[in-house]
Amino acid sequence: MKKKILVTSALPYANGPLHIGHLVEYIQTDVYVRFLRLRGGDVIYCCADDAHGAPVEIKAIEQGITPEELIAKYYDEHVRDFNAFGISFDSYYSTNSVENKKYSDLFFKRLSDGGFIYKKKIKQTYCGKCGRFLPDRFVRGECPKCGAQEQYGDVCESCSSTHKTTDLINAKCALCKNKVTQKGSEHYFFKLSAFSGKLKEWLNETKGLQSEIKNYVLNWIEEGLEDWDITRDGPYFGFKIPGEENKYYYVWLDAPIGYIASTANYCKNRGCKAEDYWQSPDAEIIHFIGKDIIYFHFLFWPAMLMAANFNLPTDIVVHGFLTVNGEKMSKSRGNFFTAREFLEKYDAECLRFYYAKLLSKKAQDIDLTFDDFRDRVNNELVANLGNFCYRVLSFTNKNFDSEIKDIDYSFFEKNKIENKFDEIERACSGFNFNEALRLIMEISALGNKYFQENEPWKLIKEDREKAHKVVGTCVNIAKDLSILISPILPEFSESLQEQLNVSDSTWKDLKSDLKDHKINKAEILVKKMEEKKTEEKHPDADKLYVIKVDLGKETRQLVAGLKEHYAPGELLGKKVVVAANLDPATLRGVRSEGMLLAADDGKKVTIIAPDEDVEVGAKVR
């Protein structure tokens, strides 16, 4: 009996749109899940919106709506954007659900019955002006460990350490910006310290955990674990603790339990239950997370699972942060893209391809450099994979009435293609998608080389049967590529398989042959990515545009004071002269990497442009 496999991604907050940094994890997880399905695995992919806590409450206050209205709004947006990027959840749910309340209360009861919860009166951060206790995200201040400014009251986004709101230095209320005070309140605590030994044992016995992450967590245990405050005082958007009037579960208690609630949502009307995945020896659980939430997933969450007698994860795959053009994403730098903004300019599958080229089972940061992104898509996805498949299929349409007969098996033997299948399988199983994609593109390149060297367009005039066998071989290579690439590029794969006149192909079909088979009409599968010039309003200045200019070998971001002189969209497509040898400057908070030259007669400002057409990137002499 094969094991059931449950795979999860971290829950995105229901307080804003998804951005391209979020998509690193969801694309990474989706590639893995699609690979398991391709191999016939009994796998489900569950996730949910993280709908409770201060971030949701703060954003609802800002927008003048209720938290319930806010989470409904962002749930719809998240589902729309996930679908657009091909993220194939089996259940996408919300932590603000009946199931999540049920399992949160169950955990609290089991932890209490086991003697792992106790009450203690503590000092809490309090805002006198707002007249309320302040949960973590309502407090901002200096990290007590690394000194980073403007950090939240529970975790430092700079050094990933956790702390209490009362530990922050120079803490202020996030709502009114006034200094905070401290006030006594009785809270429930979870005895995390009691699980130090068991956590150490689990970390050392669980094979496959990234060594750098495991050592990091073991060091935290050696330093001594503090018991965990699982209470927040009202007003608070979340679940009330049973028997209490104004005390709520801390969001990090009910958020990971959302994985279980989402599993229960999947199991509705399917003849199974969440416990089949969470309390059965015949199940595996794999979490994908970012390195900013290591502490919660490697310490708090497994300790809670131990105490409640639920299954522990068999693996936790940790990825790094995304930088864009070598810098942290920031609206002021002009390199922050929501998922929707990205889709307005680029194809979703191109991003899946690019991320796959960068992702492995390492927690190192990855960088999305747009020049490199365009080059990789054009020179590898389009010129290698897309070109090979279209070239072969269209040649078959034109010269052999779309039919193939026999295959030249020597190609597969000579190039040890089946060995490459095994290497790709091992790479995907080990979460090393960069290596898997490298091997897939290598097979495509070998197919291109075989087609080019045999020159079937010439061979057909001398030996039609041999030319037909060459083409049949290449169609079979394309069939194999359609299977291998499907976890990374599901839409590309589906379109290719439709043209090949095959469907529902699995990993087993890699070793089956297409013979005496008729294909459908070939169509271009992926188009070259052209440089798209952009022009946006400056976020903090009425007279400035933020524009992207193609300089031939690179793209530069410029801030130009032309808004009073050129209507929106009027600059797009124009040839301009740029002073590119200047040091970058920051204009009203936005980085400018050069100067656009214009003439000003005191009445009108006009850009300087060549009077004849010249190549992009030509130098001014």
N, C-alpha and C positions, 0 to 999 in steps of 0.2 A: 504494500500500500504506500503510494507516494505521499509525502507530507504536504499539508496545506501550508501555503506561504502567505503571510500578510506583510505588505510593504507600505510604509507611510512616508510622507514628507511633513516637515514642520508646518504648523498651522499659521497662516498669515493673519495678521490683525485685521479686523473688520472696521478699520478707521481710515482707509484710504485705498487708492488704486494700486494694482500690482505694477512693479517696475522691472526693468531688465535684470536687476540684481536678484530679485526674487526668482526669476525664471531660470537662473543657473541650477537651482536645486530641483525645480519641478521637471525641467528637461532631463537632468541627470537621472532622477528617479524614474521618469517615464521611459527612457531608453532601456533601463534595466528591466522594468516590468514587461515591456513589449518583448524583450529578448527572452525572458522566462516563458511568456505565453507562446512564443515562436517554437520553443523547445517542448511544448506540451505541459508546462508546469501548472499545478493547481494553485494559482496565485490571484490575489485581489489587491487592489491599490486603493487605500482609504486616506482621506484627509478631511479637513473641516476649516471653517473660519473660526478664528479665536475671537469670540464675540464679547468677552467680559473684561472688566478691569478699567483702570483709569484712562488708557489711551482712547478707548471707545467713548467713555463719558466726556472726556475733554473735547473730542472732535464733535460730539453731538451738541455740546454747549456752544461751540464755535459756529455751528451751522444752524442753530436755533431749532433743532428737531429733537425728538426723543431718541434714546439709545436704540430702541427697537426699530425705529424708522431708519436710523443710520445703518444698522447691521443688515437690514433687508436690502437697502440700496446697494451696499458694497458686495453683498452676497451675489446679487444679479450681475454686477460688473465683473467680479472675480470669475464666475462661471463662464461668462461671455469670453473673457480674455484667455482663460485656460483652454477653452474649446478652440479658439483661434490659433493657439500654438500647439494643438494636437495633444494636450495632456489628457490621458485616457483613464481618469478615475473610475473605479467601480462604485465608489460612494464618496460624494463630496457633501459634507453636512455642516452643522453649526454646533458650537459648544453651548449655545443657548437653546438646548433641546430637553425634552422630557427624559430621553435616554441618558443624557449626560448628568442630569440631576439625580437620576436613579443610581448610577454607578458612583457618582461623587459621594452620595450619602452612604452607599455600601462600603466604599473605601474608608470613610470617616468612622463608621461603626466598627469595621474590622480592626482598624488601627487602634481605636479606643479599647475594644475588647481585649486586644493583645497587650495592653498596657503601654502603648507607644505614643499616647497623646496625654498631655497634662496642661493645666492652666497656670499662668504666671502673670502677675501684674508688672507691666513694663511702661517705660516712657515712650510716648508716641509723638510724632511730629504733628503740630497743631497750628492752624492759622487763625489768629484772633480776629482778623478783619473778615474772613469768610465764615468764621464761626463753625469750623469743622476739622475733624482729623483728616490728615492728608495721606492717601495711599501713595505708593512708590512714584508713580508717574506724575503726581501732582507736585512733586518736589524736585528742584534742580539745584545743583551745587557742585563743589569740587570733589573729585574722587579721593577718598582717604588713603588710597594705596599708591596711585600713580600721579595724582595731582591734575588729571585732565579736567578741564572746565565744562560746565553745562551738562553734567551727567545726571541720570535719573537716580531715584532713591533706592533702587534694588540691584542694579548691575551696571558696571562701567563698560561702555561700548568701546573704550580704548584698550583696556587691559583684560577685559572679560571677567574680572573679579566681581564677587557679590558682596553686598554690604547692607546695612540697615539704613533707613531714612535718617535716623538720628546720628549716623556716622558721617554724613556729608558735611563738608566744611563750607561755611558761608551759605547755608541752605536758604532758598527762597521759595515761596508759593508760586507754582506755575500759573495760577489763575490771576492773582492780583499783584505778583512780583514783590510782595512785602516779605520781610524777614519772618521766619517761622519761630515758634517756641516749642516747648515740650510739655506734655500733659500725660498723666497716668491713665492706663486702660488695661483691663484684664484680657489676655489673649490665650488661644490654644496653640500649643507647640507640638511638633512632631519630633520624636527622639531620633534624629538622624545620626547622632553620635553613637547610638547603640548598634549601628549597622556597619561600622568601620571595618570590622573583620570580614563580614560577609561580602561587603563590596569589594574589598581587596581580593578575596578568593574568586569572586565572579570575574573581575577584571583580568586576573592571571589565568583563569581557566577558559575564558572565551576566546577561541582562536579567531584570528582575522582582524581583530581590532587594530587600528592604526597605532603603531608603537609610539609615535610622538605624542599622540593624544592620550594613550594609556599611561604613559610616564608622567604626563602633565597632571592627570587626575590622581594617580598614586601619590604624587607629591602633595596635593591638597589634603589627602587622607593623612599622610604623615604629619602634616602641620596641625592636624586636629580639626574634626568636623564640629560645627556648631549646630545645636538643635534649631529647627526651622519653624519660624512663625508662619502658621497657615491661616491666620485670621486677618481680616480687615474690618475696621469700624465703618458704620454707615455715616453718611450716605455713600453707597457703593453699588455699581451695577454688576451683579453677580448672583450667586445662589446663597440664600440664607443658611446658616448652620442650624441644624435641627435643634429646637428648644431655645433658640436665641431670638431676640427681637431686633437687635441692631448690629449683629455681627455676621460677617460673610466669609465664605471660603476665599482665600487668596487665589488670584487667577492662575498661579502656577500649580495649584492643586488640581483644579478642574480642567485646565487646558490639555495636559497630556492624556487625561482620562477621556478627552474628546476622541482620541484614537479608538478607544473601545466603543464609545457611543456611535462613531461612524461605522464601525464594524457591525454593530447591532442594526444600524440603518440598512446596511447592505443585506443583512440576513432576513429582513422582513420579506415574508412570502417566498422565501427560497428554501425552506425546509432545513435551515441551519440556525445556529445562535452564536453570539459573540464568544461565548465560552469555548466553542469548538476551536477557536484560534488563540484564546487568551488563557485557557486552563487545561488544554489537552497536550499530552506528550507528543502527539502526532502533528504538531504545528511549529512553524518558525516565524519569528517576527524580526523584520529588518527596518530600522529607522534611518532616514536620510535627514541630516541637520546641517546648519551652518556652525562655524566654530564659535560664534557669539553665544550659543546656548549649550555649550558643553557641560557646564556645572549642573544644570537642571537635568539633562538627559543621562548623564553618567553617574550622578549621585542621588538627587532627590527622587527621580522617577523610578530607578531600579529598587531603591530602598522601600518606596511605597508599594511596589509590586511584590517584593519579598514579604512585607508585613501583611498584605492582603491576600497572599497565596495565589497570585497570578503569574503567568509565564514571564520570564525575563527576555529581553531582546537577544537574539543570537548574533546580531551584528548592528553596529551603529556607524554609518558611513558619514564622515565629516568632510565638508568642503570648505574652501576659503572664501574670501570676499571677492567681489567683482570690482575692478577699477576700470575706468574708461579713458582711453588715451593716456594711460599711465598715472591717472589721478583718481582720488576718491570721487565718487559720484556726487555732484553738487549742482543745484539749480543756478547758483551764482557763477559757476564755471561753464555753464552752458552744456554740460555733458550728462545731464540727468534725463532719462527717458522713461516715461511710463510704458507699459506694454502696448497701450493703444497708440501712443505717439510713435513708437517704433514701427508699428504696423502701417502707419500712414506713409512711411518712407521706405520700408524694406519688407522682404518676404519672411514670414515666420520660419519656414524650413531652412532658410539660409542661416538664421541664428542657431537653430538646432544643430546644423552641420558644424558651425564655427565652435560652439560650446563643446561639442563632442570631440573636436580636435584638441581641446585644451584639458578635458577632464580625465582624471585618473583617481586612484584611491590615495590621494594625498590632500592634506588640508591647506596647501599653498594657495595664495590668491591667484586669480586669473585676470588677464587684462584684455578688454575688448578695444582693440585699436582699429578705427574704422578704415584706414587705408589698408591694413593687413586683412581685415574682414572682407573688403571688396576684392582684394587680390586673391585670397584663398578661394572665395566663391567662384570668381571668374576663371582662375587658372587650374583649379582642381575639380570643383563640383561641375562647373559648366564644361570646361575644355577637356577634361578627362572623362568623368563618368557620364555626364549628360550627352556629350558629343559621341562617345563610343556607342551608346545604346541607340541613339537616333540614327546614326550613320549606318549601323548594321541593319536595323529594322527597315529603314527606308530603302536600302539597297535590295533587301529581300522582297519588299513590296514591288519594286520596279522591275527586277530582273528574274524573279522566280515565282511570280504570281502569288507572293506572300506565303509560299510553302517551303518547308525544309524537309530533308530526307534523312541523311546520315550524318555522322559526327566523326571528326578526326580525334580519336582518343589519345593520340600521342601528345597533343598539346597539354592535356590534363596531367599525363604521366611525367612529361619532361619538366613541367613547371611545379610539380608536386602540389597541385591545387587542393587536393583533399587534406594534405597536411596544413595548408593555410586555413581551411575550414576549422580544423581542430584548434589552431592557434587563436583564431578569432573567437571561438567558443570559450577558450580559457581566459582570454583578455576580458570578454564581457562578463564572465562569471566572477572575475576578480575586480570588476568595476573600473577597468582600465580601458575606457572607451576611446581614448586617443590612440592607443596601440591597435585596437580593433579596426578603427577607421583607417589607420595607416595601411593595414593589411588588405582591407577592402579596396582601397584606391590602388594598391599594388596589383591586385587581380585585374582591375579595370585597365590599368596601364599595360599589363601583359596582353590583354585582349586587344587593345589598340595596336600594340606592336605586331601581334600575330596577323591582324587584319591588314595592316599597312605592308608588312613584309610579303604577304601572299598575293597582294594586289589582285583581288578577285575581279575588279573591273577590266583587267587585262587578261587574267587567266580564263575568264568566261569565253573569250574568243578562241582559245586554244584547247581547253579541256573543261567543258561545261560541268561535267560530273564532279571533277575535283573542286572547281570553284563553288559548286553547290554544297559540297562537304565543308569547305572553309566557312561559308556563310552559316551553315547549320551549327557548326562549332561555336561561332560567335553569338548566335542567338541563344545557345545554351549557357554561354558565359553571362549574357545579359539576364537570363532567367535566374542564375545563381546570384548575381549581383542584386536583383530585385528582392531576393530573400534576405541576403546578408545586410542590406542597407535599411530594411524595413523598420527596425527599432529606432533608427536615427531619423530617417526621412519617410514617415508612413505615407504621406500623400504622393511623393515621388514614386515610391514602391507600388502603390495602388495603381497609379496611372501607367507605370511601366508594365505591370502584370496584365492590365486590361489590353494594352497594345500587343502583349505576348499571347493573349488569349488563354491565360491561366488564372486561377483564382484560389484563394484560401491556401496558399502555399505555406508549408511549415519547414522547420529545420531538416526534417527527413527528406524533403524534396530536393535538397542539395545534391544528393547522390542518385537522383533519378534523371532520366534523359528525355528530352523532347525529340521525338523522331516521327516522321510522316505526320507533321503537324502544320496547321495553317495559322498564321498570326493575323492580327488586325492591322489597321492602318497606323503607320508611325506618325507621331506628332512630337514636336519639340517639348522636352520635359522640364527644362529649366533655362531661363534666359540670363544673359550676361547682365551684371549689375552695373548700371551707369552711375556716374557721380551725380548726386542730386544736390543742387545748390539750395540753401535754405535762407530764409529771412524771417526773423522773429522780432517781436517787440521786446525791448529791454524791460526786465521785471521791475526796475526801480527808477526809470527815467522816461519822461514823456517824449523827449526829443531824439532818443537814440534807437537805432536798430542793432540787433545782434545778427550778423550775417556770416555764412560760411562761404569761403571763396576757394575755388579749385585753382591751385598754382601749378598744376601739371603733375609734379612728383609728390605733392602733399596737399592737404586741405587745411586752411587756416581759419580761425575764428577772429572776426574783427568787430569792434564796436564803432559805429559811424553815426554822426549827428546829422542824419539826412531825412528824418521823419517828417519834418516840416516842408521838405522839398520834393519827396518822392512818395507816391501813394503805396500802400501795401501791395506787394507783388510786382511793382514796377521795375525793381532792380533785378529780378530773377532773369537769368539768361543773358544779361548784359556782360560785355567784355569790359574790364576795369583795369586800372593801373594801381598797383599796390607797392608800397615801400615795405619790403619784407626783411630788411636787415636791421630792424629796430628791436630792442629788447621788449619782451612782453610787458604790458602795463595793465593795471586793474582800473577800470572806469565804472564808478558807481557799483562796485562789487562784482563786475563781470570781467573776465580776462580778455584782453585784446592782443592779438599776436601780429600786429602790423598796422599800417595806416593806409586807408583808401584815399587816393588823391582826387581832389576836386577843385574847381575854379569858383571864386566868389567875387562878384563885382559890387557887393554891397546890397544888391537887391535880390539876386538869385544865385543859388549854388547849383553847379552842374558838375557831374562826374567827368573826369578826364578819360577818354576812351580812344582807341586807335581808329583812324578813319577807313582802314581796310581790314579785312579779316586776317587775323594772325593766330598761330597755334596757342592754345592755353599753356601758360608757363614761359612764353617768350620773354626775354629780358629787355628792359628799356635801356638804350645806349645813348 
